[in-house]
């Protein structure tokens, strides 16, 4: 069961020595920002290096059929209008097919923001 699988993780989070202010790690509704408070080592520490902004990859099941992809992108942008404020790279990235997503994540520069391939 998924609840049982999360239980050890939740116990670990309750025993953290430090936390990142403004982030409730047990109830965090922002799916694109992930922060790891386990990396904190002192009070008042800048936690920027412990956070990442993830990309939502969208691709049609059948190449060329983008109606659902376009509709879901519109839904996400309406639900999270602040996503438009990231001008360095798109938070929601559309691909032409699932194989294009595979190529993106298998590329040697995957995860390198400076090379335009954020994870």
C-alpha positions in Angstrom: 0.0 0.0 0.0 1.2 3.5 -0.8 0.4 4.7 2.8 2.7 2.0 4.3 5.4 2.9 1.8 5.3 6.6 2.9 5.3 5.8 6.6 9.1 5.3 7.0 9.6 8.5 5.0 7.2 10.5 7.2 8.9 9.2 10.3 12.3 10.3 9.0 10.9 13.8 8.2 9.4 14.2 11.7 12.9 13.5 13.1 14.7 16.2 11.1 17.0 18.5 13.1 16.4 21.5 10.8 13.6 22.6 8.5 13.3 25.1 5.7 11.1 28.0 6.8 7.9 28.4 4.8 7.8 24.8 3.6 5.6 22.2 5.3 7.3 19.1 4.1 4.3 16.9 4.9 1.8 19.0 3.1 3.6 20.8 0.2 1.1 21.7 -2.7 3.7 23.0 -5.1 4.6 20.1 -7.5 7.4 21.9 -9.3 9.6 22.9 -6.4 11.3 20.2 -4.3 13.5 21.0 -1.3 15.5 18.6 0.9 15.6 19.7 4.5 17.8 16.7 5.3 20.7 18.7 3.8 20.4 21.6 6.2 23.2 21.7 8.8 22.5 25.0 10.7 19.9 27.5 11.7 19.5 30.3 9.3 21.4 28.5 6.5 20.5 29.5 2.9 18.5 26.5 1.6 18.6 27.5 -2.1 21.1 24.8 -2.9 18.8 22.2 -1.4 15.9 23.1 -3.7 15.2 22.3 -7.3 12.6 23.3 -9.8 11.4 20.4 -11.9 10.0 20.4 -15.4 6.7 18.9 -16.3 7.1 17.0 -19.6 4.0 16.7 -21.7 3.7 14.4 -24.8 0.8 12.9 -26.7 0.3 9.1 -26.6 0.1 9.1 -30.4 2.5 11.5 -32.1 0.7 14.5 -33.6 -2.4 14.2 -31.5 -1.8 17.2 -29.3 -5.4 18.2 -28.2 -5.1 16.6 -24.8 -1.5 17.9 -24.3 -2.6 21.4 -25.2 -5.6 21.2 -22.9 -3.6 19.9 -19.9 -0.9 22.6 -20.5 -3.6 25.2 -20.4 -5.0 23.7 -17.2 -1.6 23.7 -15.5 -0.9 27.2 -16.5 -4.3 28.4 -15.2 -3.8 26.4 -11.9 -0.2 27.8 -11.5 -0.1 31.2 -13.2 3.2 31.9 -11.5 4.9 29.4 -13.8 5.0 32.1 -16.4 7.5 34.0 -14.3 10.4 31.6 -15.0 12.0 33.1 -18.0 15.2 31.1 -18.0 13.5 27.9 -19.1 10.0 26.6 -19.4 8.5 24.7 -16.4 6.0 23.0 -18.7 7.7 21.5 -21.7 5.8 20.0 -24.6 7.3 17.2 -26.7 6.1 15.8 -30.0 6.1 12.2 -28.7 7.0 10.0 -25.7 10.2 9.0 -27.6 11.2 12.7 -27.7 10.8 12.8 -23.9 13.1 9.7 -23.7 15.7 11.4 -25.9 15.5 14.5 -23.7 16.1 12.7 -20.4 18.8 10.4 -21.9 20.8 13.3 -23.3 24.2 13.7 -21.6 23.4 17.3 -20.7 20.1 16.4 -19.0 19.8 18.3 -15.7 22.1 21.1 -16.8 20.2 24.3 -16.7 23.0 26.2 -18.3 22.7 24.0 -21.4 19.0 24.4 -21.5 18.2 20.9 -20.3 16.7 21.2 -16.8 15.5 18.1 -15.1 
